[in-house]
Amino acid sequence: MPWRGHAACRSGWPRRPSRPPAQTRGARMTTASLPCALRSALLTLLLAACSGPASGNDTALAAQVRQALVETPGLRSETVQVQSRDGAVRLSGTADTDEAAAQALAAARSVPGVRDVRNEIRVRDPL
């Protein structure tokens, strides 16, 4: 079976004759394989740029919001979950009162770097 190249580079541009496997074993990269290698490297960099640093910033922002909730007096912060994505924070969970839910919202908005806060905290029904 003739060697057809890397799966991502099977578009056939530029057209190259297929090589038998014996000629490709241990062979060094040639200028003919450069377009395929370049496309693969660019794709890898693009995917890394899209997913890498943003998730680290989101994690740090969520941690800062959690810390602000812990430091808020009168709020049981262990019942509130925090998620963040691109500066937008989502608060979910439960609060004892409407005032506690409002305090959590204010604490999240006070953290630098927070663009928007989506408050999905539910207030518990009194027993």
C-alpha positions, 0 to 999 in steps of 0.5 A: 500500500503506498504511503499517503501522508498525514491524515490532516494533509490529505488534501493533495495540495501541493500534489506530490507523488506517493512514496513507498514506506521503505523510503520514508522510514527514518527520513528527515523532514524535507521541504516537500513535507514542510507545508504539512508540518507548518499547517500542523504546527499552526493548528496546534498553536491556534488550539492552545491559544484558544483554550490555555490562558483563558481557563487559568484566568477564569479559575483565578477569578472564580477563586477571588470571588469565592474569597470575597464571599467567605469574607462577607459577614452574615453569608454562608458561603459554603452554600454558594457555587461560583463559576466564571468564563471570560469575566462573567461570573455565575453564582448558584446554590442557596441562601437563607434570605434575600439579603444574603443573596443580595450580599453575595451578588454585591460581593461578586460585583466588587471583585476586580475583573468581573464584567457581569454577574448572573445570580442564580441563587435560590432563597430557601423557604422558611421552615 
